[in-house]
Amino acid sequence: MTESTVAGARGASAYPPSSTPDDAARESAAARAAETVRAATVGHPVRTFVVVGTAMFMAQLDNLVVTSALPSIQKSLHAGLSGLQWTISAYTLTFAVFLLSGATLGDRYGRKRLFGIGLTVFTLGSVGSALAPNIGTLIGARAVQGLGGAIMVPLTLTMLSAAVRPERRGLAIGGWGALAGVAVALGPVIGGGVTEAASWQWIFWINVPIGAVLLPLSRFWLAESRGPARKLDIPGITLASLGLFGLVYGLIRGGQIGWGKPEVVGGFALGALLVAGFLAWEARTTDPMLPLGLFRGRSFSLLNVASMLMFFGMFGSVFFLIQLFQDVGGLSPLASGVHALPWTAVPMVAAPLAGALSDRIGGRPIVGVGLLCQSVGLAWLAHNIGVGVPYSHLVPGLVLGGIGNGLFFAPIANLVLGSVRREQEGIASGVNNAIREFGGVLGVAVMGAIFAARGGYGPTATLDAQHHFVNGVVPAVYVGAAVLLVASATIWALPRRSAASAG
């Protein structure tokens, strides 16, 4: 090093010739700000979206992918109505109960690690479902699937949000939500197509290679992150899962063997006792799974009642409509899924319009009208369902129901978030999702009981059996329409100020 170099190194200024101390200070502040943004994001955004988006798509798909395969499962495993109901409800009920715990476990033990565990459990549940030799084994495997989905799904959104810069999070979360909508829309079509091309077992086998690819990708593409460590509410989980199981068991079993039987009455009594114990525990524990304080707000309570009733009517109706197309309409599994598209795919068109309208006039009227559309759509279907009725007579009801679906989802999410303080938004969204899922379980159980009481499955694929099926479906769908009408009225009862601010 020359003398002049040493002098320069020790000279009066350590800044470049064209810089001043103020310039350097500004550059340093900008660098620190950029570093803060980088520190606030964890992982590569595109790779993270690919992994978590695919996993979420797979879990949401399994909500409705089974519906088109139910008649095939019924024949293959000699299942009755209760077995088919539990095939749907085992997944949904387990998903609902454990959904609120998935994020807690990820915050405490690492989101990437728990995501991998949830994905593994979901994939193993898929293997068990595909290999199930009887309906009991299938129901158990579906419950395992639901557990894996409940761990995995809430972490997909958390990790995606952590991987994306704040100014792009809206776009990323919008894409995440769009994938969920596509999964719901395509569920019956994919389920029907796979069942028709191969067998019902393959609606579960297709999850296995996807899970096998995602597991190593999640290890290398996702970054580990944690949140505030919270205590897992094991007593709450236990009381809620057993209590809700008892109530659903009573509903499903009562429609099969009679409401006065000891096992039915016992199921209701034990379920109610455990649910009451759950609520008492949640009110006194310091780390509740379900913060009951949220329900002190009238808006939050009414929104959750409406959400539960909406899923009650929607899930219960879809459960029977897909079977109606096959057992009464004589359609193939794929054709039945395609015929359901006005109900399941129209929301992809209606939802963006709902979002734009809710920005202008608020979410309350959009959701209220959406639920009313669903109610009228179901009433139309119930009025027109019959043996030999052309599909064109059902299309208006399906389209109205689909429009109602699209008007519901985006505005209701904004209304729920707008009904609580900002720091409560995460848990409030989780509570709303769990309650909606449980509403779907109740809908399948209650409408199934009505179906069994008024009609049911005939012993053979005869004209009498078709009339028997229709006799059960019509009053069940009318009940779904009535429930959705109550849901719409619940939305109109929201305080105007809260609804306007949330919109």
N, C-alpha and C positions, 0 to 999 in steps of 0.2 A: 504494500500500500504506500503511495507517494505521500509526501508531506502535505501537498495541497488537498489530497483526498482525506487525510486525517483531519486537516483543518476544517474541511467541509463537513466531515462527520461530527466534529465537535463544535461547529460554527454556531453563529447566533441564531440561526433558524433551522429547525428540523422539518419544515414544511416545504413542499415544492415551490419553485420560484414564483409561480402565478397564484399561489394560495395565500390566504391570510389566516390568522388564528380563528376568526369568526367563521370563515369558510370551512375550516377543518372541523370546527365544533358542529356545524350544521351537518356535514358529511357523517360525522360520528353518530349524531342523533338519528340520521336517516338509516345508517347501518344497524343501529340498535333496534330501531323500529322494524326493519326488515327481518332481523333475527328473531324479534318477538313474534312476528307473524309466522316465521318458519317453525318456531318452537311451539306455537299454538296448533300447528297441523302435524299430524303423526301419520307417516306412510305416504305411498304414492297414490294420488287420487284416482287415476284411471284403473290401475291394477286393483286397488281396493274396491272400486265400484264393480269391476268384473266379478270378483270373488263373492262379495257380500250380496250383490244384486242377483247373481245366479242362485245362491243359497236361499235368499228370501223368495225368489220366484218359485223354487222347488217346494218350499214349505207352504206357500199360499196356494199353489196348484193343487196340493193334496187335500185342501178343504173341499173342493168340488169335483176333483178328477174321478172320485169313486162313484159319483151319482149315476153316470152313464153305465157303469159296470154292475150296478146293484141287481138287476134281473139275472145277469150271468152268474153272479156270486150266489144268489138265491138258489138257482138250479144246481150249480156245481157243489155247493156245500150243504144243500138241503136246509137252508136257513129260513126261519120264519120272520115275521115283521119285527119282533123284538131284536133278533140278531142283526138285521139290517140297520135298525135304529142305532144299536150300539156300535156298529161299524163306523157310522158317522160320528156319534156322540163320544166314543172313547177318545178319538183324536181331538175333538173340539173341547171337551171338558178338561182333559189333561192340559191342553194348550192354555185354556183360560186360567186354570188354577196356578200354574207355574210361570205364567208370563211375567208377573210382577217380580218374580225372584231372579229371572235371567239377568237383568241389568244389575241387580244387587251383587250377584255372584261375580259378574264380569268386573265391576268396580273394585271388588275386594281381592280377587285372585288373578286378575288380568283378563282383559276382554278377548285378546287373541287366543289365549289358552282355553277359555270357556267356550268361545266360538268353535274351536276345534273339537271340544268334547261334545257340544250340542250337535255338530254336524255328524260326528261318529255315531252318537246315539240314534239320530234320525235315520242314518243309513242302515244301521243294524236293525232298526224297526222296520225299514222297508224290506230287508232280506227276510225277516220273520213273517211279514205279511205275505210276501210272494210264496213262501214255503208252507204257509198255513194249511194243514190237512183238514181242519174243521173250523166252524165259525167262532168257537171260543178262542182258539189260538189266534185267529185273525183279529179279534177284538183286542186281545192282549197286546199283540204286535202294534196295532194302531195306537194304543195308549203310549207305547214306547216311542213311536213316531211323534206323537204330540208333545211328549216330554222333551225330546230333542229339539223340536221346532220352537218350544217355549223358551229354551235356553238360547237358541241361535238367533231368532228373529229380532228381538230388541237390541241385540248387540250389533246387528248389521247396520242399523241406523246410527248407533252411537259411534261405531268405527268409521263409517262414511263421513259423518259430520266432523270427526277429528282429523280426517285426512285431507279435507278440502278447505281452501282459503275462505275466510268469512264472506267475501264478496261473491263467491261462486257456490255457496252452500245451498241457496235457494234452488239453483238449477240442478244440482246433484240430488237433492232431496225430492225435487219434482220428478226426476228420472226414476228414482227409487219407487215413488208412488205410482208412476205410470206402469212400471213393471208389475207391481202388485195388481193393478187393474187388468192388465193383459192376462195375468195368471188366472184371475177369477173368470174372465171372459172365455178363455180357451180351455178351462178345466174340463167342462163336459165334452167339448169337441175332442180334445186329446184323449180323454178317458175312453170315449166311444170309439175313436179311430184305432187306438191300441188294442182295445178289447176285441174289435172286429177283425183286425189284421192278425192278431196273435191269440191272446187270451187275457182274462182279467188279471192274471198274475203279473203280466208285463206292465201294468200301470204302476206297480211297485218296483219291478226289476229295473225300469229305466232310471230310477233314482240312484241305483248302486254305482254304475260307472261315473255318473256325474259327481257323486260324493267322493269316489276314489280319486278323481282328478282334482277336486277342490281341496281335499285335505293337504296334499303337498304344496299346492299353490298358496293356501292360507299360511302355511309355515314360512314360505319364502317371500310372499308378496305383502303380507299384512305386518304392520308394526304393532308391538305390544303397547298397551296403554292401560291406565287405571283411573278410577274416579275416587271420590270420597268413600272410604271404607265404612260400610254400614253392616249392622248385625243382621244375619239371616233369621227371619221370623219362622223358625221350624214349628213351634206350636200352632201358629196361625195357618201355615200351609197344611198341616195335618188336620186341623179342625175343619178348614174350608173344603179340602178335597173329600174327606169322609162325609161331611154334612151334605155337600152338593151331590155326591154319589148316591146317598140315601134318598134324597128327594127325587132325583132323576130315575133311580131304580123303581121307586114307588109309582111314578108316572108311567113308565114303560111296562112294568109288570102288571099294574092294575088294569091297563087296557087289554092285557092278555088273559088274565085269570079271574078278574073281578076285583072291585075296589074294597070289598069287605074282608078279603082274605088276610089272615094274620101277618103273613110276610109283607104284604103291601102296606097295611096299617103300621106295622113295625118299621118299615123303611121310611115312611113319612115321619113317624114320631122320632125315630133316632136321628134322621136328617135334620128335622127342625130343631131338636135339642142341641145337636153339634153346631149348627149354624148360629144359634143363639149364643152358644159358648164361644164361638169364633168372634162374634161381634163384641161380646163382653171382654174378651182378651185383647182385641184390637183397641178398645177404648182405654185400656190401662197400661199396655206395654209401651216402652219408650221408643222402640223401633218397629212400628206396625207395618205389616205387608200392605194393608189397606188403611191409609190415614182417614179415619172417619170425620176428622175436622173439615175435610173438603166438602162434605155433604151438608155442612151448615149453610153454605151458599145455595140459595133457591135455584139460581140458574144452573149451577153444576149438577144439582140433584135432578132437575127436570130434564136436562140434556141427556143424562145417563139413563133415565127411565125411557125416554124416547128412543135412544140407541138400542137398548135391550129389546124393546117392543118391535123395532124395525127388523132386527136380526131374527126375532121370533117368527114374524110373518114371512120373511124372505127365505130363510133356511128351511123352515117347515114346508113351504110351498115348492121350492126347487126339489126337495127330497122326493116329492110325489109326482111332480110334473114330468121329470125325465122318465120315471117308470111308466107314467101314463102313455107317453109317446110309444114306448116299446110294448107294454102289456096290452094296451087297448088299441093303439094306432098301428101296431104291427111293424114298427120301424126297426131298423138295425141300430146297434149302439151308436155308430157314427152319425147316422141320420138323426137320431134323437138329440145328440149334442148340437148338430147344426140347426135343428128346429128350435132349440133353446136360445140361439144367438140373439134374437131380438131382445130378449131379457138380459142376457149377459154382456153383449157387445155394445149395445146402444149407449151404455154409460160412458164409454170412451169418447163419444161425440158430445154427450150432454154435459160431462164434467167440466171441460174448459169453459163452456158457456155459463155454467153455474158459478165458477170462480169469478168470471168477469162481472156477472150480475151482482154477486154478493159484495164486490168492491163498491158498487154503485148504490145499492139499496139495502145492504146488510144481509146477513146470513139467515135471519129468522124467517122471512117470507119464502126464501128459496127452499129451505129445508121443509117448512110447513107444506108448501105446494108439492114438493117431491114426495113426501109421505102420503099426501092425498092422492097423487097420481098412482102410487103403488097400491093403495087401497082400492081405488076405482078399477085398476088393472086386474087385481085379483078377483074382485066382484064380477067383472066381465068374464073372466075365465070360468069361475064357478057357475055362472049362469049359462055358459055355452058348452061346457064340457059334456060329452056324451058319446056313446058308442056310435061310430059312423059319422061323427061330426067332421066336416072338412077342416083342415088345418087353417085355412084362410079365415075361418070364423074366430080362431083363437089369436090371430096375429095382433089385432088392436090391443087386446089385454096384455100381451107380451111386450109390445112396444111401450105402452103406458108404464108398465112395471119397470122396463129398462130406463126410461126417461126419469122415473122417480129415483132409481138407484143413482143415476148420474147427478141428480140435483142434491142428493143427500150427503155424499162422502166428504167432498172438500169443504163445503160450508160448515158442516157439523164439527170438523176438526178445528176450524178457526173459532167457532163458538165455544167449544170446550176450553181451548187455550185462553180465550178472552174472559172466561168466567173465573179464573184464578190469578193469583199473583205470578209474576214472571218466574220466580224461583221455584214455583210449584208446577210449572208447565210439564216437565218430564214425567213426574209421577201421575199427574192428572191425565195425560195422554195414555199412559199405561193402564190406569184404572178404567178409562173409557173403553179401551180395546178389550180388556178382560171381561167387562160386563157385556159388551156386544157379543163376544164368543159364547158366554153363558146363555144369553138370549137365544142364540141359535140352537143350543142344546135343548132348552126348554121348548122351543118351537117344534123340533123334531119329535120330542116326547109327547107333548100335549096333542099336537095335530095327529100324531100316530095313534094315540089313544082314541081320538074321535073317529079316525079312519077304521080302526078295528071294531069299534062299537056299532058303526052304521053300515059297514060293508066288509072290506078286507080282501085278502087274496082268495080267489077261487081255487078249488082243488086241482083243476086242469085248465089248459088253455082253450076254453070253450067260450061261446057267446055268453053263457050264464056267468062265467067267471069274469068276463069283461064288464058286464052290468054290475056285478058284485063290487068290482074295483071302483067303478064310477060312483056307486052309491056311497062308498066310503070317502072318496076324494072330494066330492062336491061340498059336503058340510065342513070338511077340514079346511078347504080353501076359503070358504065363507068366513070361518073363524079367523083365518089369517088376515082377510080383508078388514074385519072388525077391529082386530088388534092394531093394524096400521092406521086405521081411522083414529083410534085413541092416541096413537103416537103423534099424529098430526095435531090433534087438539092439545097435546102436551106442549108441543113447540109454540103454539099460539099463546099459551099461558106464560111464556117467558117474559120477564120484565123487559120493557121496550128499551130502556137505557142500556142494559147489559148487552142485549142483542145487537143494538146499533153500534156500540163500541167494538164489539167483536167482529162485526162485518167489515 
